[in-house]
């Protein structure tokens, strides 16, 4: 978990490209986290964004 949104966004994008699965960036309390979308139970957290590795170009 991270308290820095820009850091969490960067890690989410890189994780999606590494695992080649969609991942979800979420907020839980005052922290941000990332999990593969298939493993996330949406009713427990606030979803901020989903990163799909097949919708973007090469990772930076």
C-alpha distance matrix in Angstrom:
0.0 3.8 7.0 9.1 10.2 12.6 10.3 8.1 11.6 13.0 10.7 11.3 15.0 15.3 13.8 16.3 19.1 18.5 18.4 20.9 19.5 18.1 14.4 12.9 10.4 9.7 9.1 8.9 10.6 9.7 6.0 5.4 4.7 7.8 10.4 14.1 15.9 18.3 15.9 14.3 16.3 16.6 18.0 14.9 12.7 13.7 14.0 14.1 15.3 16.3 17.0 20.1 21.1 24.7 24.9 24.2 25.9 24.9 21.5 21.8
3.8 0.0 3.8 5.5 7.4 9.6 7.6 6.3 10.1 11.4 10.1 11.3 14.6 15.1 14.6 17.1 19.5 19.3 19.9 22.0 21.0 19.3 15.7 14.0 10.9 10.5 9.4 10.1 11.0 8.9 5.4 5.1 6.4 9.4 12.8 16.3 17.9 20.8 18.8 17.0 19.0 18.6 20.0 17.2 14.4 14.5 14.7 13.8 15.1 16.7 17.2 20.6 21.5 25.1 24.8 23.7 25.3 24.3 20.7 20.4
7.0 3.8 0.0 3.8 6.4 9.2 8.4 8.0 11.2 13.0 12.6 13.7 16.7 17.7 17.6 19.8 22.2 22.4 23.1 24.9 23.8 21.7 18.1 15.9 12.4 11.4 9.4 10.2 9.9 6.8 4.7 6.0 8.9 12.2 15.7 19.2 20.3 23.3 21.4 19.2 20.7 19.7 20.7 18.0 14.9 14.4 15.1 13.8 15.8 18.1 18.9 22.6 23.7 27.2 26.5 25.2 26.9 26.2 22.8 22.0
9.1 5.5 3.8 0.0 3.8 5.7 5.4 6.3 8.8 10.2 10.8 12.3 14.6 15.7 16.4 18.4 20.4 21.0 22.2 23.7 23.0 20.9 17.6 15.7 12.0 12.1 10.9 12.8 13.0 9.8 7.8 7.4 10.0 12.4 16.2 19.3 20.4 23.8 22.4 20.3 22.2 21.0 22.5 20.2 16.8 15.6 15.6 13.4 14.8 17.1 17.4 21.1 22.0 25.4 24.3 22.7 24.2 23.5 20.0 19.0
10.2 7.4 6.4 3.8 0.0 3.8 5.4 5.0 6.1 8.7 9.9 10.3 12.4 14.3 15.1 16.4 18.6 19.8 20.8 21.8 20.8 18.3 15.2 13.1 9.4 9.9 9.3 12.1 12.9 10.3 8.4 6.7 9.2 11.0 14.8 17.5 18.1 21.7 20.8 18.6 20.5 18.8 20.6 18.8 15.2 13.4 12.7 10.1 11.3 13.9 14.4 18.1 19.4 22.6 21.2 19.8 21.6 21.5 18.3 17.6
12.6 9.6 9.2 5.7 3.8 0.0 3.8 5.4 5.1 6.3 8.7 9.8 10.8 12.5 14.2 15.6 17.0 18.4 20.0 20.8 20.5 18.3 15.6 14.2 10.9 12.5 12.8 15.7 16.7 14.0 12.0 9.9 11.6 12.5 16.1 18.4 19.2 22.9 22.4 20.6 22.9 21.4 23.6 22.0 18.3 16.5 15.2 12.1 12.2 14.3 13.9 17.4 18.1 21.2 19.8 17.8 19.1 18.7 15.5 14.3
10.3 7.6 8.4 5.4 5.4 3.8 0.0 3.8 5.4 5.2 6.2 8.6 10.1 10.7 12.1 14.3 15.7 16.4 18.1 19.5 19.4 17.8 14.9 14.1 11.0 12.7 13.1 15.5 16.8 14.3 11.4 9.3 10.2 11.0 14.6 17.1 18.6 22.1 21.2 19.8 22.5 21.6 23.8 21.9 18.5 17.4 16.2 13.7 13.7 15.1 14.3 17.6 17.7 21.2 20.4 18.4 19.4 18.3 14.8 13.7
8.1 6.3 8.0 6.3 5.0 5.4 3.8 0.0 3.8 5.5 5.1 6.0 8.7 9.9 10.3 12.2 14.3 15.1 16.1 17.5 16.7 14.9 11.6 10.5 7.4 9.1 10.1 12.6 14.5 12.6 9.4 6.4 6.7 7.4 11.1 13.7 15.1 18.5 17.6 16.0 18.7 17.8 20.2 18.3 15.0 14.1 12.7 10.8 10.8 12.0 11.7 15.2 15.9 19.5 18.9 17.5 19.1 18.4 15.0 14.8
11.6 10.1 11.2 8.8 6.1 5.1 5.4 3.8 0.0 3.8 5.5 5.1 6.3 8.7 9.9 10.7 12.6 14.3 15.5 16.0 15.4 13.2 10.6 9.7 7.0 9.8 11.5 14.6 16.7 15.0 12.3 9.0 9.2 8.6 11.9 13.6 14.5 18.2 18.1 16.6 19.3 18.0 20.7 19.5 16.1 14.5 12.3 9.6 8.6 9.8 9.1 12.6 13.4 16.7 15.6 14.1 15.9 15.6 12.6 12.6
13.0 11.4 13.0 10.2 8.7 6.3 5.2 5.5 3.8 0.0 3.8 5.4 5.3 6.3 8.6 10.1 10.9 12.3 14.4 15.1 15.4 14.1 11.9 12.1 10.1 13.1 14.8 17.7 19.8 17.9 14.9 11.8 11.4 10.4 13.3 14.7 16.3 19.7 19.7 18.8 21.9 21.0 23.9 22.6 19.3 18.1 15.8 13.3 11.8 12.2 10.3 13.2 12.9 16.3 15.6 13.4 14.3 13.3 9.8 9.4
10.7 10.1 12.6 10.8 9.9 8.7 6.2 5.1 5.5 3.8 0.0 3.8 5.5 5.1 5.9 8.5 9.9 10.2 11.9 13.5 13.7 12.8 10.2 10.9 9.3 12.2 14.2 16.5 18.9 17.4 13.9 10.8 9.4 7.9 10.6 12.2 14.4 17.5 17.0 16.6 19.9 19.6 22.6 21.0 18.1 17.6 15.5 13.8 12.4 12.2 10.4 13.1 12.6 16.4 16.5 14.7 15.7 14.4 10.8 11.2
11.3 11.3 13.7 12.3 10.3 9.8 8.6 6.0 5.1 5.4 3.8 0.0 3.8 5.5 5.1 6.2 8.7 9.9 10.5 11.5 10.9 9.4 6.7 7.3 6.4 9.9 12.6 15.2 18.1 17.2 13.9 10.2 8.4 5.9 8.1 9.3 11.0 14.3 14.3 13.7 17.0 16.5 19.7 18.6 15.7 15.1 12.5 11.1 9.2 8.5 6.9 9.8 10.2 13.8 13.9 12.9 14.7 14.1 11.1 12.4
15.0 14.6 16.7 14.6 12.4 10.8 10.1 8.7 6.3 5.3 5.5 3.8 0.0 3.8 5.5 5.2 6.4 8.7 10.2 10.2 10.4 9.2 7.9 9.4 9.2 12.9 15.8 18.7 21.5 20.4 17.3 13.7 12.1 9.5 11.1 11.2 12.6 15.8 16.6 16.3 19.6 19.0 22.4 21.7 18.8 17.8 14.8 12.9 10.2 9.0 6.0 8.1 7.6 11.2 11.0 9.4 10.9 10.4 7.6 9.3
15.3 15.1 17.7 15.7 14.3 12.5 10.7 9.9 8.7 6.3 5.1 5.5 3.8 0.0 3.8 5.5 5.1 6.1 8.6 9.5 10.8 10.9 9.8 11.9 11.8 15.3 18.0 20.5 23.3 22.1 18.7 15.3 13.3 10.7 12.0 12.0 14.3 17.1 17.5 17.8 21.4 21.4 24.8 23.7 21.1 20.6 17.8 16.2 13.8 12.3 9.2 10.5 8.8 12.4 13.1 11.2 11.6 9.8 6.6 8.2
13.8 14.6 17.6 16.4 15.1 14.2 12.1 10.3 9.9 8.6 5.9 5.1 5.5 3.8 0.0 3.8 5.4 5.0 6.0 7.9 8.5 8.9 7.4 10.0 10.6 13.9 16.8 18.8 22.0 21.3 17.8 14.3 11.6 8.5 8.8 8.7 11.5 13.9 14.0 14.8 18.5 19.0 22.4 21.2 19.0 19.1 16.5 15.7 13.4 11.5 9.0 10.0 8.9 12.6 14.0 13.0 14.0 12.6 9.8 12.0
16.3 17.1 19.8 18.4 16.4 15.6 14.3 12.2 10.7 10.1 8.5 6.2 5.2 5.5 3.8 0.0 3.8 5.5 5.4 5.4 5.5 5.7 5.6 8.9 10.5 14.0 17.4 19.8 23.1 22.8 19.5 15.8 13.2 9.6 9.3 7.8 9.8 12.2 13.3 14.1 17.8 18.0 21.6 21.1 19.0 18.8 15.6 14.9 12.0 9.3 6.3 6.4 5.4 9.1 10.6 10.2 11.9 11.3 9.5 12.4
19.1 19.5 22.2 20.4 18.6 17.0 15.7 14.3 12.6 10.9 9.9 8.7 6.4 5.1 5.4 3.8 0.0 3.8 5.7 5.0 7.4 8.6 9.4 12.6 13.9 17.6 20.8 23.3 26.5 25.8 22.5 18.8 16.4 13.0 12.9 11.3 13.4 15.4 16.7 17.8 21.5 21.7 25.4 25.0 22.8 22.4 19.2 18.1 15.0 12.3 8.8 8.0 5.1 8.3 10.2 9.0 9.5 8.1 6.7 10.1
18.5 19.3 22.4 21.0 19.8 18.4 16.4 15.1 14.3 12.3 10.2 9.9 8.7 6.1 5.0 5.5 3.8 0.0 3.8 5.6 8.2 10.4 10.6 14.0 15.3 18.6 21.7 23.7 26.9 26.3 22.7 19.3 16.5 13.2 12.7 11.3 14.2 15.7 16.4 18.0 21.8 22.6 26.2 25.4 23.5 23.7 20.8 20.1 17.4 14.8 11.7 11.2 8.5 11.5 13.9 12.8 12.9 10.8 9.0 11.9
18.4 19.9 23.1 22.2 20.8 20.0 18.1 16.1 15.5 14.4 11.9 10.5 10.2 8.6 6.0 5.4 5.7 3.8 0.0 3.8 5.4 8.4 9.0 12.6 14.7 17.7 21.0 22.7 26.2 26.2 22.6 19.2 16.0 12.4 10.8 8.7 11.6 12.5 13.3 15.4 19.1 20.3 23.9 23.3 21.8 22.4 19.5 19.6 16.9 13.9 11.4 10.4 8.5 11.2 14.1 14.0 14.9 13.5 12.1 15.3
20.9 22.0 24.9 23.7 21.8 20.8 19.5 17.5 16.0 15.1 13.5 11.5 10.2 9.5 7.9 5.4 5.0 5.6 3.8 0.0 3.8 6.9 9.0 12.8 15.2 18.5 22.1 24.2 27.7 27.7 24.4 20.8 17.8 14.1 12.6 9.8 11.6 12.5 14.4 16.3 19.8 20.6 24.3 24.3 22.7 22.9 19.6 19.4 16.2 12.9 10.1 7.9 5.7 7.7 10.8 11.3 12.4 11.7 11.3 15.0
19.5 21.0 23.8 23.0 20.8 20.5 19.4 16.7 15.4 15.4 13.7 10.9 10.4 10.8 8.5 5.5 7.4 8.2 5.4 3.8 0.0 3.8 6.3 10.0 13.0 16.0 19.7 21.6 25.3 25.7 22.6 19.0 15.9 12.2 10.1 6.8 7.9 8.8 11.0 12.8 16.2 17.0 20.7 20.9 19.6 19.9 16.6 17.0 14.0 10.4 8.5 6.6 6.4 8.3 11.0 12.3 14.3 14.4 13.7 17.2
18.1 19.3 21.7 20.9 18.3 18.3 17.8 14.9 13.2 14.1 12.8 9.4 9.2 10.9 8.9 5.7 8.6 10.4 8.4 6.9 3.8 0.0 3.8 6.9 10.1 13.0 16.8 19.1 22.7 23.1 20.3 16.7 14.0 10.4 8.8 6.0 5.7 8.0 10.3 11.0 14.2 14.2 18.0 18.4 16.8 16.6 13.1 13.4 10.3 6.7 5.4 4.3 6.3 8.4 9.8 11.4 14.2 14.9 14.1 17.2
14.4 15.7 18.1 17.6 15.2 15.6 14.9 11.6 10.6 11.9 10.2 6.7 7.9 9.8 7.4 5.6 9.4 10.6 9.0 9.0 6.3 3.8 0.0 3.8 6.8 9.7 13.4 15.6 19.1 19.5 16.6 13.0 10.2 6.6 5.5 4.1 4.7 8.0 9.0 8.9 12.4 12.4 16.0 15.8 13.9 13.8 10.7 11.0 8.5 5.7 5.3 6.7 8.6 11.5 12.3 13.1 15.9 16.2 14.4 17.0
12.9 14.0 15.9 15.7 13.1 14.2 14.1 10.5 9.7 12.1 10.9 7.3 9.4 11.9 10.0 8.9 12.6 14.0 12.6 12.8 10.0 6.9 3.8 0.0 3.8 6.2 10.0 12.4 15.9 16.4 13.9 10.4 8.2 5.6 5.6 6.1 5.2 9.0 9.4 7.7 10.5 9.7 13.2 12.9 10.5 10.1 6.9 7.5 5.8 4.3 6.3 8.9 11.5 14.2 14.1 15.0 18.0 18.6 16.7 18.7
10.4 10.9 12.4 12.0 9.4 10.9 11.0 7.4 7.0 10.1 9.3 6.4 9.2 11.8 10.6 10.5 13.9 15.3 14.7 15.2 13.0 10.1 6.8 3.8 0.0 3.8 7.2 10.1 13.3 13.2 10.7 7.0 5.8 4.6 7.0 9.0 8.8 12.5 12.1 9.9 12.3 11.0 13.9 13.0 9.8 8.8 6.2 5.6 5.2 6.1 7.8 11.2 13.5 16.5 15.9 16.1 18.9 19.3 16.8 18.1
9.7 10.5 11.4 12.1 9.9 12.5 12.7 9.1 9.8 13.1 12.2 9.9 12.9 15.3 13.9 14.0 17.6 18.6 17.7 18.5 16.0 13.0 9.7 6.2 3.8 0.0 3.8 6.6 9.9 10.4 8.5 5.6 5.4 6.2 8.3 10.9 10.2 13.4 12.4 9.3 10.7 9.0 11.2 9.8 6.3 5.5 4.4 5.1 7.1 8.8 11.3 14.6 17.1 20.0 19.3 19.7 22.6 23.0 20.5 21.6
9.1 9.4 9.4 10.9 9.3 12.8 13.1 10.1 11.5 14.8 14.2 12.6 15.8 18.0 16.8 17.4 20.8 21.7 21.0 22.1 19.7 16.8 13.4 10.0 7.2 3.8 0.0 3.8 6.3 6.8 5.7 4.5 6.3 8.9 11.2 14.3 13.8 16.7 15.2 11.9 12.5 10.7 11.7 9.6 6.0 5.1 6.5 6.9 9.9 12.3 14.8 18.2 20.7 23.6 22.8 22.9 25.7 26.0 23.3 23.9
8.9 10.1 10.2 12.8 12.1 15.7 15.5 12.6 14.6 17.7 16.5 15.2 18.7 20.5 18.8 19.8 23.3 23.7 22.7 24.2 21.6 19.1 15.6 12.4 10.1 6.6 3.8 0.0 3.8 6.1 5.5 6.2 7.5 10.5 12.2 15.5 15.2 17.5 15.3 12.1 12.1 11.0 11.0 8.0 5.4 6.6 9.0 10.5 13.4 15.4 17.9 21.1 23.5 26.5 25.9 26.2 28.9 29.0 26.2 26.9
10.6 11.0 9.9 13.0 12.9 16.7 16.8 14.5 16.7 19.8 18.9 18.1 21.5 23.3 22.0 23.1 26.5 26.9 26.2 27.7 25.3 22.7 19.1 15.9 13.3 9.9 6.3 3.8 0.0 3.8 5.7 8.1 10.4 13.8 15.9 19.3 19.0 21.3 19.0 15.8 15.4 14.1 13.4 10.5 8.4 8.9 11.9 12.8 16.1 18.5 21.0 24.4 26.8 29.8 29.0 29.1 31.7 31.8 28.8 29.1
9.7 8.9 6.8 9.8 10.3 14.0 14.3 12.6 15.0 17.9 17.4 17.2 20.4 22.1 21.3 22.8 25.8 26.3 26.2 27.7 25.7 23.1 19.5 16.4 13.2 10.4 6.8 6.1 3.8 0.0 3.8 7.0 10.3 13.9 16.7 20.2 20.3 23.0 20.9 17.9 18.1 16.7 16.6 13.8 11.1 10.7 13.0 12.8 16.0 18.7 20.8 24.4 26.5 29.6 28.7 28.3 30.6 30.5 27.4 27.2
6.0 5.4 4.7 7.8 8.4 12.0 11.4 9.4 12.3 14.9 13.9 13.9 17.3 18.7 17.8 19.5 22.5 22.7 22.6 24.4 22.6 20.3 16.6 13.9 10.7 8.5 5.7 5.5 5.7 3.8 0.0 3.8 6.8 10.5 13.5 17.1 17.7 20.5 18.4 15.7 16.7 15.7 16.4 13.4 10.6 10.6 12.1 11.8 14.4 16.6 18.2 21.8 23.5 26.9 26.2 25.7 27.9 27.5 24.3 24.2
5.4 5.1 6.0 7.4 6.7 9.9 9.3 6.4 9.0 11.8 10.8 10.2 13.7 15.3 14.3 15.8 18.8 19.3 19.2 20.8 19.0 16.7 13.0 10.4 7.0 5.6 4.5 6.2 8.1 7.0 3.8 0.0 3.8 7.2 10.5 13.9 14.5 17.6 15.9 13.4 15.0 14.0 15.4 13.0 9.7 9.4 9.7 9.1 11.1 13.0 14.5 18.0 19.7 23.1 22.5 22.0 24.2 24.0 20.8 21.1
4.7 6.4 8.9 10.0 9.2 11.6 10.2 6.7 9.2 11.4 9.4 8.4 12.1 13.3 11.6 13.2 16.4 16.5 16.0 17.8 15.9 14.0 10.2 8.2 5.8 5.4 6.3 7.5 10.4 10.3 6.8 3.8 0.0 3.8 6.9 10.5 11.7 14.5 12.6 10.6 12.9 12.7 14.7 12.3 9.6 10.2 9.7 9.9 10.9 11.7 12.8 16.0 17.5 21.0 20.9 20.7 22.9 22.5 19.4 20.2
7.8 9.4 12.2 12.4 11.0 12.5 11.0 7.4 8.6 10.4 7.9 5.9 9.5 10.7 8.5 9.6 13.0 13.2 12.4 14.1 12.2 10.4 6.6 5.6 4.6 6.2 8.9 10.5 13.8 13.9 10.5 7.2 3.8 0.0 3.8 7.0 8.6 11.6 10.3 9.0 12.1 12.2 15.0 13.3 10.9 11.5 9.8 10.0 9.7 9.3 9.9 12.7 14.1 17.5 17.8 17.8 20.0 19.6 16.8 18.2
10.4 12.8 15.7 16.2 14.8 16.1 14.6 11.1 11.9 13.3 10.6 8.1 11.1 12.0 8.8 9.3 12.9 12.7 10.8 12.6 10.1 8.8 5.5 5.6 7.0 8.3 11.2 12.2 15.9 16.7 13.5 10.5 6.9 3.8 0.0 3.8 6.0 8.2 6.7 6.4 10.0 11.0 14.1 12.8 11.3 12.6 10.7 12.0 11.2 9.8 10.4 12.2 13.6 16.8 17.7 18.3 20.7 20.3 17.9 20.0
14.1 16.3 19.2 19.3 17.5 18.4 17.1 13.7 13.6 14.7 12.2 9.3 11.2 12.0 8.7 7.8 11.3 11.3 8.7 9.8 6.8 6.0 4.1 6.1 9.0 10.9 14.3 15.5 19.3 20.2 17.1 13.9 10.5 7.0 3.8 0.0 3.8 5.5 5.5 6.7 10.5 11.7 15.2 14.7 13.6 14.7 12.2 13.5 11.8 9.3 9.4 10.0 11.4 14.1 15.6 16.7 19.1 19.0 17.2 19.8
15.9 17.9 20.3 20.4 18.1 19.2 18.6 15.1 14.5 16.3 14.4 11.0 12.6 14.3 11.5 9.8 13.4 14.2 11.6 11.6 7.9 5.7 4.7 5.2 8.8 10.2 13.8 15.2 19.0 20.3 17.7 14.5 11.7 8.6 6.0 3.8 0.0 3.8 5.4 5.4 8.5 9.1 12.8 13.2 12.2 12.9 10.1 11.9 10.2 7.6 8.9 9.5 12.0 14.0 15.0 16.7 19.7 20.3 18.9 21.6
18.3 20.8 23.3 23.8 21.7 22.9 22.1 18.5 18.2 19.7 17.5 14.3 15.8 17.1 13.9 12.2 15.4 15.7 12.5 12.5 8.8 8.0 8.0 9.0 12.5 13.4 16.7 17.5 21.3 23.0 20.5 17.6 14.5 11.6 8.2 5.5 3.8 0.0 3.8 5.8 8.3 10.0 13.4 14.0 14.0 15.4 13.1 15.4 13.9 11.2 12.3 12.0 14.1 15.7 17.2 19.3 22.1 22.7 21.5 24.5
15.9 18.8 21.4 22.4 20.8 22.4 21.2 17.6 18.1 19.7 17.0 14.3 16.6 17.5 14.0 13.3 16.7 16.4 13.3 14.4 11.0 10.3 9.0 9.4 12.1 12.4 15.2 15.3 19.0 20.9 18.4 15.9 12.6 10.3 6.7 5.5 5.4 3.8 0.0 3.8 6.6 9.4 12.2 12.0 12.4 14.5 13.0 15.6 14.8 12.7 14.0 14.5 16.4 18.5 20.0 21.6 24.3 24.4 22.7 25.4
14.3 17.0 19.2 20.3 18.6 20.6 19.8 16.0 16.6 18.8 16.6 13.7 16.3 17.8 14.8 14.1 17.8 18.0 15.4 16.3 12.8 11.0 8.9 7.7 9.9 9.3 11.9 12.1 15.8 17.9 15.7 13.4 10.6 9.0 6.4 6.7 5.4 5.8 3.8 0.0 3.8 5.8 8.9 8.5 8.6 10.8 9.6 12.6 12.5 11.2 13.4 14.6 17.1 19.4 20.2 21.7 24.7 25.1 23.2 25.5
16.3 19.0 20.7 22.2 20.5 22.9 22.5 18.7 19.3 21.9 19.9 17.0 19.6 21.4 18.5 17.8 21.5 21.8 19.1 19.8 16.2 14.2 12.4 10.5 12.3 10.7 12.5 12.1 15.4 18.1 16.7 15.0 12.9 12.1 10.0 10.5 8.5 8.3 6.6 3.8 0.0 3.8 5.7 6.1 7.6 10.2 10.0 13.6 14.3 13.6 16.3 17.6 20.4 22.4 22.9 24.7 27.9 28.5 26.7 28.9
16.6 18.6 19.7 21.0 18.8 21.4 21.6 17.8 18.0 21.0 19.6 16.5 19.0 21.4 19.0 18.0 21.7 22.6 20.3 20.6 17.0 14.2 12.4 9.7 11.0 9.0 10.7 11.0 14.1 16.7 15.7 14.0 12.7 12.2 11.0 11.7 9.1 10.0 9.4 5.8 3.8 0.0 3.8 5.5 5.8 7.2 7.0 10.8 11.9 11.9 15.2 16.9 20.1 21.9 21.8 23.6 27.0 28.0 26.3 28.3
18.0 20.0 20.7 22.5 20.6 23.6 23.8 20.2 20.7 23.9 22.6 19.7 22.4 24.8 22.4 21.6 25.4 26.2 23.9 24.3 20.7 18.0 16.0 13.2 13.9 11.2 11.7 11.0 13.4 16.6 16.4 15.4 14.7 15.0 14.1 15.2 12.8 13.4 12.2 8.9 5.7 3.8 0.0 3.8 5.8 7.8 9.2 13.0 14.8 15.3 18.8 20.6 23.8 25.7 25.4 27.2 30.6 31.7 29.8 31.7
14.9 17.2 18.0 20.2 18.8 22.0 21.9 18.3 19.5 22.6 21.0 18.6 21.7 23.7 21.2 21.1 25.0 25.4 23.3 24.3 20.9 18.4 15.8 12.9 13.0 9.8 9.6 8.0 10.5 13.8 13.4 13.0 12.3 13.3 12.8 14.7 13.2 14.0 12.0 8.5 6.1 5.5 3.8 0.0 3.8 7.2 9.4 12.9 15.1 15.9 19.0 21.2 24.1 26.5 26.4 27.7 30.9 31.5 29.3 30.9
12.7 14.4 14.9 16.8 15.2 18.3 18.5 15.0 16.1 19.3 18.1 15.7 18.8 21.1 19.0 19.0 22.8 23.5 21.8 22.7 19.6 16.8 13.9 10.5 9.8 6.3 6.0 5.4 8.4 11.1 10.6 9.7 9.6 10.9 11.3 13.6 12.2 14.0 12.4 8.6 7.6 5.8 5.8 3.8 0.0 3.8 6.2 9.3 11.9 13.2 16.4 19.1 22.0 24.5 24.0 25.1 28.2 28.8 26.5 27.8
13.7 14.5 14.4 15.6 13.4 16.5 17.4 14.1 14.5 18.1 17.6 15.1 17.8 20.6 19.1 18.8 22.4 23.7 22.4 22.9 19.9 16.6 13.8 10.1 8.8 5.5 5.1 6.6 8.9 10.7 10.6 9.4 10.2 11.5 12.6 14.7 12.9 15.4 14.5 10.8 10.2 7.2 7.8 7.2 3.8 0.0 3.8 6.4 9.5 11.7 15.1 18.0 21.2 23.5 22.5 23.4 26.6 27.6 25.4 26.5
14.0 14.7 15.1 15.6 12.7 15.2 16.2 12.7 12.3 15.8 15.5 12.5 14.8 17.8 16.5 15.6 19.2 20.8 19.5 19.6 16.6 13.1 10.7 6.9 6.2 4.4 6.5 9.0 11.9 13.0 12.1 9.7 9.7 9.8 10.7 12.2 10.1 13.1 13.0 9.6 10.0 7.0 9.2 9.4 6.2 3.8 0.0 3.8 6.0 7.9 11.4 14.3 17.5 19.7 18.7 19.7 23.0 24.2 22.2 23.6
14.1 13.8 13.8 13.4 10.1 12.1 13.7 10.8 9.6 13.3 13.8 11.1 12.9 16.2 15.7 14.9 18.1 20.1 19.6 19.4 17.0 13.4 11.0 7.5 5.6 5.1 6.9 10.5 12.8 12.8 11.8 9.1 9.9 10.0 12.0 13.5 11.9 15.4 15.6 12.6 13.6 10.8 13.0 12.9 9.3 6.4 3.8 0.0 3.8 7.2 10.2 13.5 16.5 18.8 17.2 17.7 20.9 22.1 20.1 21.1
15.3 15.1 15.8 14.8 11.3 12.2 13.7 10.8 8.6 11.8 12.4 9.2 10.2 13.8 13.4 12.0 15.0 17.4 16.9 16.2 14.0 10.3 8.5 5.8 5.2 7.1 9.9 13.4 16.1 16.0 14.4 11.1 10.9 9.7 11.2 11.8 10.2 13.9 14.8 12.5 14.3 11.9 14.8 15.1 11.9 9.5 6.0 3.8 0.0 3.8 6.6 9.9 12.9 15.1 13.4 14.1 17.3 18.7 17.0 18.4
16.3 16.7 18.1 17.1 13.9 14.3 15.1 12.0 9.8 12.2 12.2 8.5 9.0 12.3 11.5 9.3 12.3 14.8 13.9 12.9 10.4 6.7 5.7 4.3 6.1 8.8 12.3 15.4 18.5 18.7 16.6 13.0 11.7 9.3 9.8 9.3 7.6 11.2 12.7 11.2 13.6 11.9 15.3 15.9 13.2 11.7 7.9 7.2 3.8 0.0 3.8 6.5 9.8 11.9 10.8 12.0 15.4 16.8 15.5 17.6
17.0 17.2 18.9 17.4 14.4 13.9 14.3 11.7 9.1 10.3 10.4 6.9 6.0 9.2 9.0 6.3 8.8 11.7 11.4 10.1 8.5 5.4 5.3 6.3 7.8 11.3 14.8 17.9 21.0 20.8 18.2 14.5 12.8 9.9 10.4 9.4 8.9 12.3 14.0 13.4 16.3 15.2 18.8 19.0 16.4 15.1 11.4 10.2 6.6 3.8 0.0 3.8 6.3 8.9 8.2 8.8 11.9 13.1 11.8 14.2
20.1 20.6 22.6 21.1 18.1 17.4 17.6 15.2 12.6 13.2 13.1 9.8 8.1 10.5 10.0 6.4 8.0 11.2 10.4 7.9 6.6 4.3 6.7 8.9 11.2 14.6 18.2 21.1 24.4 24.4 21.8 18.0 16.0 12.7 12.2 10.0 9.5 12.0 14.5 14.6 17.6 16.9 20.6 21.2 19.1 18.0 14.3 13.5 9.9 6.5 3.8 0.0 3.8 5.5 5.6 7.4 10.6 12.1 11.8 14.9
21.1 21.5 23.7 22.0 19.4 18.1 17.7 15.9 13.4 12.9 12.6 10.2 7.6 8.8 8.9 5.4 5.1 8.5 8.5 5.7 6.4 6.3 8.6 11.5 13.5 17.1 20.7 23.5 26.8 26.5 23.5 19.7 17.5 14.1 13.6 11.4 12.0 14.1 16.4 17.1 20.4 20.1 23.8 24.1 22.0 21.2 17.5 16.5 12.9 9.8 6.3 3.8 0.0 3.8 5.6 6.0 8.1 8.9 8.9 12.4
24.7 25.1 27.2 25.4 22.6 21.2 21.2 19.5 16.7 16.3 16.4 13.8 11.2 12.4 12.6 9.1 8.3 11.5 11.2 7.7 8.3 8.4 11.5 14.2 16.5 20.0 23.6 26.5 29.8 29.6 26.9 23.1 21.0 17.5 16.8 14.1 14.0 15.7 18.5 19.4 22.4 21.9 25.7 26.5 24.5 23.5 19.7 18.8 15.1 11.9 8.9 5.5 3.8 0.0 3.8 5.8 7.9 9.7 11.1 14.6
24.9 24.8 26.5 24.3 21.2 19.8 20.4 18.9 15.6 15.6 16.5 13.9 11.0 13.1 14.0 10.6 10.2 13.9 14.1 10.8 11.0 9.8 12.3 14.1 15.9 19.3 22.8 25.9 29.0 28.7 26.2 22.5 20.9 17.8 17.7 15.6 15.0 17.2 20.0 20.2 22.9 21.8 25.4 26.4 24.0 22.5 18.7 17.2 13.4 10.8 8.2 5.6 5.6 3.8 0.0 3.8 7.1 10.0 11.3 14.3
24.2 23.7 25.2 22.7 19.8 17.8 18.4 17.5 14.1 13.4 14.7 12.9 9.4 11.2 13.0 10.2 9.0 12.8 14.0 11.3 12.3 11.4 13.1 15.0 16.1 19.7 22.9 26.2 29.1 28.3 25.7 22.0 20.7 17.8 18.3 16.7 16.7 19.3 21.6 21.7 24.7 23.6 27.2 27.7 25.1 23.4 19.7 17.7 14.1 12.0 8.8 7.4 6.0 5.8 3.8 0.0 3.8 6.8 8.1 10.7
25.9 25.3 26.9 24.2 21.6 19.1 19.4 19.1 15.9 14.3 15.7 14.7 10.9 11.6 14.0 11.9 9.5 12.9 14.9 12.4 14.3 14.2 15.9 18.0 18.9 22.6 25.7 28.9 31.7 30.6 27.9 24.2 22.9 20.0 20.7 19.1 19.7 22.1 24.3 24.7 27.9 27.0 30.6 30.9 28.2 26.6 23.0 20.9 17.3 15.4 11.9 10.6 8.1 7.9 7.1 3.8 0.0 3.8 6.5 8.9
24.9 24.3 26.2 23.5 21.5 18.7 18.3 18.4 15.6 13.3 14.4 14.1 10.4 9.8 12.6 11.3 8.1 10.8 13.5 11.7 14.4 14.9 16.2 18.6 19.3 23.0 26.0 29.0 31.8 30.5 27.5 24.0 22.5 19.6 20.3 19.0 20.3 22.7 24.4 25.1 28.5 28.0 31.7 31.5 28.8 27.6 24.2 22.1 18.7 16.8 13.1 12.1 8.9 9.7 10.0 6.8 3.8 0.0 3.8 6.4
21.5 20.7 22.8 20.0 18.3 15.5 14.8 15.0 12.6 9.8 10.8 11.1 7.6 6.6 9.8 9.5 6.7 9.0 12.1 11.3 13.7 14.1 14.4 16.7 16.8 20.5 23.3 26.2 28.8 27.4 24.3 20.8 19.4 16.8 17.9 17.2 18.9 21.5 22.7 23.2 26.7 26.3 29.8 29.3 26.5 25.4 22.2 20.1 17.0 15.5 11.8 11.8 8.9 11.1 11.3 8.1 6.5 3.8 0.0 3.8
21.8 20.4 22.0 19.0 17.6 14.3 13.7 14.8 12.6 9.4 11.2 12.4 9.3 8.2 12.0 12.4 10.1 11.9 15.3 15.0 17.2 17.2 17.0 18.7 18.1 21.6 23.9 26.9 29.1 27.2 24.2 21.1 20.2 18.2 20.0 19.8 21.6 24.5 25.4 25.5 28.9 28.3 31.7 30.9 27.8 26.5 23.6 21.1 18.4 17.6 14.2 14.9 12.4 14.6 14.3 10.7 8.9 6.4 3.8 0.0
